Amino acid sequence: MFILALFVIGGGLGARYVMDKVFTPQTTQNSSSTTSLSPQQRRQRAFIKQMATPAVKAYHETHQVLPSIVIAQAILESSWGQSQLYKEAKNPFGMKGSYNGQSELFPTKEYENGKEVTIKDYFRVYPNLKAAILDHDLVVYRQFITTKTTNYATAAKELQTNGYATDPSYAKKLINMIKSYRLARFDSY
C-alpha cells in the first residue's frame, strides 16, 4: 500500500513538473510575442478579427464568398479600415451604387487605359458592417465569382477576370494578402 501511495504522489509531482516546464513557457512566449507587436500590427490584427467574425458567420449562413476573400478585399479596399469610405459609409469593399437607396459621392482610384486616375463616384452607404458583408457577398456571388469554388486563388482570379476591380494586379494583391496574413485559416472554421 505504501509503495502504491509513493507511485501516486510521485506521478502527480512528475506530471506537475512536466506541465510547469513544458506548457507554461509556451503560454508565456505567446503572450509576450503579442505584447511585442507594434501599434500598427495590433491595429491590423484587430481589423482582421473585426472582419473575420462576421465574414465567417456569413459564409456559414450563405456559402457564397470565402472569408479569406472578404477579409483580404476589406483590407485592400479600405486600407485596413482607414479609408474615408469605410469610416463614413461603413463600406469596406468599395461597393459602388446604392444600398436601400443610400449612396454618397467619394473619390476613388481607377485604372483607365492602363493608367491610374482619381475620379468621384457614388458608393453604397451601409447601416453596419454585417449589412455590408451580406450585400458584398450576394453581389460578388451573383456577378463576379461564377463558380462555387473553395479555393481562394481561383476566387481572386475570377474577381479580376469578371471586372470587380480595374486594377490589373487585383487578384495578385488579394492572393498575397491572404498568404501574408494567413487568412485562409478562416475558410475552414
N, C-alpha and C positions, 0 to 999 in steps of 0.2 A: 504494500500500500504506500509506504514511504517513497519507494522508487517511482511509483506512478505519479505521486504528487510532485516530485522533483522534475519529471518529464513535462508535466503540465505547466508548472511555474517557469521552467527553463524555456519551454516552447513559446510561452506568452512573452517573456522578456526578449527572446530572439526575434520574434515577429515584430515587436515594438521597435527594436533596434533597426531592423530592415526598413520598416515604414519611415522612421525618422531619417535615416541616412539615404535611402533611395528615393523616396517620393517627395519629401519636404523640399529638397533643393530644386526640384523641377518646378514646383509651385512658386517658390521664391524667385527662381530665374524668370518665369513667365511674367510675374507681376513687376519685377524690376525692369524687364525689357519694355513693358508697357509704359512705365514711368520715364524711361529714357527716350521716348518718342518726342520729336519736335512738335511745336504747336501746329504746324501745317499737317503733319502726319496724323495727329489726333483729330483735326478737323476732317481730314479725308476719311479716316475710319468711321467717324460719327456720320458723315454723309452717306457712306456705303451702307451703314446699318439703317439709317433713316430710309433709304431707298429699298433695301433688301427686304425688310419686313413686309411692306405692302406688296412688293413685286412677287415674292414667294406666295403670299396668300392669294393674289390674283391668279397666278399660274395654277395653283391647286384648284381654284374655282372654275377657270375657263380653259386651261391648257392651250393658250393662244401664243404668247410670246415668252421665251425663256427669260428667267430672272436675270441671268448674266447679260443678256442683250439690253434689257430695260435699264439696269444699273449703269452699264457702260454708256448707253445713249444719254442718260441723265448726267453723268459725269462730263461727257464730251460737250453736250449741247448747253449745259448750264454753267460750265466752268466750275465744277464742284459746288454748285448751289450759289455761286457768287454773281450770276448774271442778273441784270435788271429784270429780264423776262421772268425768271424764276422768283425773284423776290417780290415783284409787284403783281404777277399774274398766276403764281403757283404753277407755272408751265415749265417743267424741267426738260422737255423734249423738243422744244422749238416747233410745236404743232401750230400750223397756220390755220386761218379760218376763224370760226366762232364755235363756242360751246354753249348750248342753250341760249343762243342769242348774245352771248358775251364775247367781245373781242376788243383788242386795243392795238394801236399802232406802235411798233417798236422798230429800231434799226436792226438790220441783220446783214451778215456777210454771205454773199452768194458767189458762185463761180459762173461767169458768162464768157464764153469763147476762151476758156482756159485761164481767165484772169479773175482774181478776187476783187469784188466790188461791194460797197456797202449801200444798201437800199433800205427803204422803210416798207413794212408790210404789216398786215393785220394778223395777230396771233390770238389763239384761244386763251380765255381767262377762266381759270378753274376755281371752284369754291374751296378745294382742298387737294392734297396730294393723292388720296385714294381715287378721287374722280379723274384726276389727270392720268393716273396709271391705267385705270379701266378704259378710259377713252382712247389713250395711246394704243393699248393692246388691241382693242377692237379695230381701229383704223389700220394698224400695221398688219394685223392678221388678214383683214379683207383685201388690202391693196398692195402690200409690199413683200410679205413673206408668204409666198403662194404654195409652198409645200409644208406639210406637217413634219417639220424637222426637229430633232432634239440635239442637233449639232450647232453650236454657236457660230462656228466659222461659216457654215452653209447659210445660216440665218443672216449673218452680217453681209455676206456677198449678195444675197437676194435683196437686202435693203438697198444696197448701192445700185445693183443692176436694175431694180424696179423704180428707181428715182426718188427714194426717200430724201436724199441729200444731193446737192450739186457738187460737193467736194469729191474730187476724183480719188482721194485716198481714204474715203469714209470707212469702207469695210476694213481696211488695214488698220486704221486707228482704233476701231472697235475691238478687233481681234487682239491687238497689242495691249489695249486697256484690260481686257478680260484676262489675258495671260499675266500681265504685270501685277494685277491686284487679286489674282486667284478668284475671280468672280464666278467661274464655272461651278465652284463648290455650292452655290445657291441653287443650281439647277437640279440637284439631287435631293433636296430637302423634301 
